[in-house]
Amino acid sequence: MTRRKNASRKPLRPIEAALPPLEERKDRWPALTGLRGLAALAVLFFHAYTLAGTPANLPQPFAWVTRMGWSGVDVFFTLSAFLLTVPLLEARRETAPAGADLRSYAMRRVLRIVPAYYFQMFCLLALAWFGIRNEAAWTSPGLGELFAHSVFWLNAWPFVAPHISPWWTLPVEMGFYLLLPWLATLLRPGRLRWIVLLMLASLAYRFALMHAGLSRQHEVMWVEHLPGRLHQFLLGMLAAYVLVHRREIIARWSAARADALAAMSMLLFLALPALGYFADGRAFAGAPVASPLLLCWHLFAGLLVALLILALTAGATWTGKALASAPMQFFGWISYSLYLWHYPVLLAVREAQGGFVAVKADFFPFLFLGLLFSVAAAGASWWMIERPTQRWARRATMRT
């Protein structure tokens, strides 16, 4: 009887195979893990470029890709929203109490972000305590500053600047984590218009702040904070909704079509800074400006990332294999620790190589050493902190 049932089953289409029952899944989409690793590498390359004084002698198109490495954050935000929303949407079909789901969700989010971040804070304070002084060491922080960092109150009001530049994204992510359970309730037929209205409100917030007469520092920091980037998270959530509840939209995509859409989205994403030529005659460099077109830049980026995600989950072959390769998987696993550690490591490498002038004149050894030592630090953080806490989180949430 079982054999007859198995023989009569139709082969799964790519999108159906991408969503097996929840309990059967471990690493659902290796290509998305690789995409996360690629985004972390892009941010590292960008910071190496800026810390080296934006050297002008880099070959094209390497220089273009390196200069736009800041856009790795756009990938992080949209991809994070997608990956977190899919389980929440699927949990509606489960019989577990909503409270247990929220407890599990909260525990996983805290253990995903906080331990590795606190470990890095401790290391930077220890460097200063033992007299190892450089631009990354945290010398003489006030209690208020320490408290603000410990609760992710950065770039908000009252204003506390992050000690390490990449930390500015952490309160944005944490704010979204708090909103996500409520936002997920809007992903139902008849309520989707509220998602669109929230996206428009996010863009209106950006426009209003850019015309509020703020100082440039507050303007940049607050425009990039929630709700200024909320529209990107919402795009990731909408991609998750399409995958879970409207899968027939992409179930008809062949592997060749999915690959074509993935390639198109990546190429358009790489070309997207060229929108700046229409606004002020130069490529968009990431910092918010008053132009309405460029204030919507992250909206366009989020749309392309969402399309890429759907193409990868729908069965894109060659792009999926490239992102699911062993090196990209490795960078994806350590991506959070790499994001945390690359900036202080780059500062230390720059100092060891003779400072700003030296690395600007000879960029590629600086980039190579910065990448090498950043990966070593990130790998150690992942192995000692992230890996055990994530394993513990999985065991703990399975018991709830």
N, C-alpha and C positions, 0 to 999 in steps of 0.2 A: 504493500500500500504506500509506504514511504517512498519507494523508488518511483512509483507512478507519479506521485505528486511532484517529486524533484524533477522528473523527466518532462513533466508538462509545464513547468515554470518557464516563463519567458526570460531571456537574458536581460539583465538590468542595463538600462541606458546609463550613460556616464553620470548624470545628475542624480539618478536614483541610487547608484552605487556609492555616490559621495555622501549619502545620508543613511547609513545603516542604523539599526536601533541604537539608542543612546548607550546602552550598557555594553555594546560590542566595540565601541570606539576607543582608541587610545590616541594615536596621532592621526587625526582625521584627514588633514590636508597638509602633507609635507611641503608642498609648493608654497603655502602661506607662511610656514616656518622659515623657508628660504627667503621669502619676500621681506619678512621682518629683519632677517640678517642683512639683506641688501640695504635696507633703510638705515640700519645702525652703521654700516660701513660708509654710506653716503655722508652721514653726519660727521663721522670721524674725518673723512677726507676734507670736508668743508672747514672744520675747525683747524686742521693742519694747515690749510691754505690761508686762513685768516691770521693764525698765530705766526705764520711765516711772513706776514706783511703783504699778502696778496701778490706774490711774485708774478711779474708780467711776461716772463719768458717761457711759460708752459705751452706745450704743443696743443693745438686744437685737434679734435673736439674734447680732449681730456680736460682742458681748462674750463670749457663750458659746463661739463658734468660736475667737475670739482666745485666750481663757483655756486652751483645750484644744490649742493649737498644739504643745505638747510631744509630742503623740501622733504627730506627723509621723515621729518616730524609729521608732515601731512599724511604720509603713508601710515605712520604709527597710529595716528588718531583714528583714521577711517578703518584701518584693519582691526584695531583694538575694539572698536564699537561692534564691528561685524562678529568677531569671535566671541564676544561676551553676550551678544544678543541672541545668537542661534540657540544656545542651551536654555535661555529664559523662555524663548518662544516654544521650544519643544517641551519644556517642563509643564506647560499648560495641559499637556496630554497625560501627564503622570498623575498618580493619586496621592503623592506626598503632600503634607500640609504646607500651605504657602509660607508659614513662619519658618519651617525647617529649611525650605529652599532659600529664604533670605538669609538665614543664619549661615548656611553653607556658602552662599555667594559672598557675604561679608567677610567670612573667615578666609576664603581663598584670595580675595582682593587684598586684604591687609597683609597676608603672608606672602603675597606675590611682590608687593612693593616695599613694605616697611623694613624687613630684616636686612636686605642688601644695602638699602639706603642708610639705615642707622649704623651698619658696619662701616660704611665709607665715612660717615661723619666721625665715628670714633677714630678711625685711622688718621684722618686729617688733623684732628685734635691731638692725637698722640705724636704726630710728626712735629707739631709746634712745641709740645711739652718736652720732647727730647732734643729740641734745638735744631731740628732739621728744617730750616726756614727756606721757603720759596713762595711763589705766588699762590700755590694751592694750599699750603699749610694754613691752618685756621688759628691765627694768633690773636689772643685776648678777645674772644667774642663775649659780648654782654649776655646777661641772663635772658633779656628780652629777645635778643637775636637767636639764641639757642632754642628758646621756647617756640618762636615763630617757625624755625626750621623743623623742629620736631613734630609740629602739627601741620606742616605744609602751608603755613600762612605766608606765602611769598608773592611778591608783586601785587599784593592786594592793598587794602587800606585798613589801618595805617601801613605805610609802605615799608617793606623790608626786602631789599634786593637779595637774590640767592647768592650764597658764597661762591658756588661753582655754577658757571653760566648755564649748562644744560639742565640744572635743577628746576628751571622755570616751568618746564612741562609737567612736573610731578603734581603740583596743585591743580593744574588743568585736568589731568587724568583723574585725580582723586575726586574732584568736583563732579566729573562725569559719572564716576562709579556711584556716587550718592544719588544722582538723578536717574540712573539707568532703570532701576526697578519701576519707577513711576512712568518714565518715558516708554517703557515696553508695553504698558497698558494701552498706549495710543496706537499700537501696531495691530489694529483690528479694522475690518471693513467699516466704513462710516466715520472712523476717527482719524484716518490718515491725513485729512486736511489740517489737523492740528500740528502734525509734524511739519507740513509745509509752512504753516504760519509761524512756527517756532524758528524755522530756518530763515524766514524773512525778518523776523524780529532780531535774530543774531546779526544779520547783515545790517539792519537799521542801527543797531547798537554800535557797530564798527563805524558807520558813517557819522553818527552823532558825536562820538568821542573825537573823531578826527577834525571836527569843526567846533570843538568846545573850548578852544584856546588853552589847552593844557601844555605843560612843559613837554619837551620831546621825550624825555625819559618816561614820564607817566603816560603819555600818549601811546608809546610803543608797548609798554608793559600791560596796560589795561586793555588796549584793543586786542592783544593776543590772549588775554585771559578769558575765562568763561564770563559771559556768554559769547564772547567774540569769536571763539572757535567752535561753538556748539553745532553749527551747520555741518561741519565735517563729520562729527560723530553721528549726527542724524542720518547722513548719507550712508554711513556704514550700517546703521540700523535698518535702513530701508533695503539695502542689499541683502541683509539677513532675512528680512520679511519676504523678499522675492524668492530666496532659496528655500525657505521653509513652507510658505503658504501659497506661493505662485510659481512653483517649480516647473509647471508646464510651459512657462514663458521661455525658459532656457533648456528644457528637456529636449527640444527639437534641434538644438545646436549640435552639429557634427563636430568631431575633434578638429577638423580643418577650420571650420568657422570659429570655434573657440580660440584656436591659435591665432587666427587672423585678428580677432577682436582684442586678444591679449597684446599682440604686437602693435596694433594700432593705438591702444590705450597707452602703452609704454612710450611709443615714439611721440605721441601728442603731449604726454606728460613732460618729456625731455624738452620739447619745443615750447612749452607753456611760458617760460620767462620772456619769450619774444613778444608777448602781449605788451610789455613795457615800452616797446618801440612806438606803439600807437598812442601811448599816454604821455611819455616825456622823452622819447627819442633814445632810450637805452633799455637794456634788458632789465627786467624786474629782479631786484636783489633780495627780496624777502621782507624787508622792513616795511610796515604799513605806510601808505601814502594816501593823500586825499582823493586821488582819482577814483571815481566809482568803479571803473573797469578793474583796476588793480585791487580795490577793496574786495572785489568778488573773486580774486585770483584763487583763494583757497577753496572756494565753492567749485570752481572748474577742476582744480586738482583733486578734490574729493570725489567728484563725479567720475573722473578717469580712474582713480584707484578703485572705486566701487565696481566699475565695469571690469577692470582687471581681475578683481577678486572673483566675480561671478564667472568670468571666462576660465579661470584656473579651476574653480570647483566644478565647472561644467565639463571638464575633460580635456582642456588644452594640453596637447601632447608634448611638443618640443619645448615650449616655454615652461610647462610644468616639470619636465624632466630636468631642465637646467636649474630651476629654482629648488628642486628636490634633490639635487646632487649632494654628495657627502660634505663637501666644503661649505655649501650654503646652509645645510642643516646645522652644521657646527656653529656657524655664525648666528643662525637663528636661535639656537639654544642659549648662547651666551649674550644675546643681543641686549638684554636689559643691563647686565653687568658691564658690557662693553660701552653702552651709552653712559653709564655712571662714571666709569673709570678713565675713558680715553682723554678727557680734557685735562685733569691733573697730570696724567702721564705725559701728554704732549708738552705741557709746561715744563716738566722736569727734564724731558729730553732736549727741549730747546735750550734750557739753561746749561745742560751738560755739553751741548755742541757749540757753545760760545755765544748764545743769545740771539736776539732778533735779527741782527744784521747778517750773522753767519748763516742762519737757516734760510734766509731770503735769497742769499746768493747761491746756496746749494740745497734746493728744496727736496729732491728725491731721497737722499740719505735720511733727512729728517722725517719724511713721510714713512719710509721703510722702518726705521727704528721706532717711530711713534706707533705704527701699526703693530709691530712685533711685541713691544712691551705692553701695549694696551690689551692685546689678545691674551698675553700671559697673566696680567692682573685680572682681566675679566674671567678668564678660565678658572683662576684660583677662587675668585668670589663666587662663581657659579658652583664650583665643586664643594666648597666649604659652607656656603650660606644658602644659595638658591636651591640647589638640588635636594639637600636634606629637608629644608622647610617645605618645599613643594610635595615631597613624598609624605611628610607628616600631615600636611593639609589634606591630601587625597585620602589618607587613612582615616583622619578625623571626620571628614565630611561624609565618608561612606558609612560611618557609625551613627550619624545623626538621622 
